Amino acid sequence: MTLDQVISIGKETIGTTLLIAGPCLVISIAVGLLISIFQATTQIHDQTLSFVPKILAVMISIMIFGGWMLKTLMDFTERLLQSLPGII
């Protein structure tokens, strides 16, 4: 296994990880921003107020994007396993 192959696999792994985690992270950040704006306008500064909506938003995003996330991960795993004979 050459250094170029390791770097290529590493790049693809990081890219796939960011692609899979992206929707949940973006939705979580958006919900957190909306909760922060709500807290600033109402001056309710309860630390626990932002946790429940974020958790619910992430759970809903996993239910919506879960199939796509699983397919993306399975495609990556399949490509990785198919490339093993050429690597070893």
N, C-alpha and C positions, 0 to 999 in steps of 0.2 A: 504494500500500500504506500503510495507516494504522498508527499506533502500536499500536492495539488488536489488529490482525491479527498484527503482529510478536510482541506479548506472548503472544497466544493460541498461536501456532505454537511459541514458545519454551517455554511451559508444557507443551504436549503433548509436545515433544521431550524435555524433562527427565523428565517422568513416564514416557514410554516407555523411556528409557534406564535409569531406576531399576528399572522393572518387569522389563526384560530381564536386567539385571545382578544383580538381587536373589537369585535362587536360588544362583548360583555364589558370591556374596559370603557369604551366610548359611552355606552348607555349608563354605566355607573357614574362616570364623570358628569354627564349631563344631568342626571338625577341629583347628584351631590350639589351641583351648581344651582339648580332650581331650589333645593332645600335651603341652601345658604342664602339665596336671595330672599326667600320667604322668611327665614329667621332674622335677616337684617331689617326687613321692612316691619315685621311685627315685634321685634326686639325680644323674641323668645330664644334664649340661648341655652337650650337643653342639648347636651352632647348626644343623648340617645335618640333624638328625633330623626337624625339622618340615617341611622343604621337600618331600621325596618324598611323604609322605602327603597334603599339601595339593594338590600337583600332580595326584596320582592322583584325589583327591576331586573336584577341579574338572573334570578330564577326564571322569569318570563322570557328574557332574552335567550337563555339556554333552551327553553322549550321551543322558541321560534327558530333559532339558528342551530339547534342541536343536530339535526339531520345533516345540514351542510357541513358543520364542524366535523362530524364523524366521517363523512365522505372524504373531506379534505385530508384528514388524518390517515384514513385507510389508503387513499391514493399515494400519499407520501410513503407510508410503510411498504406498500406494494412495490413502488419504484426502488426503495432502499433494498428490499429483499431480492429483487430481480437483479440488482447491480452487484450483489455479493459475489457471485462466481467470478466476475471480472476483477474484483478487488483482491481476492485472496490468491 
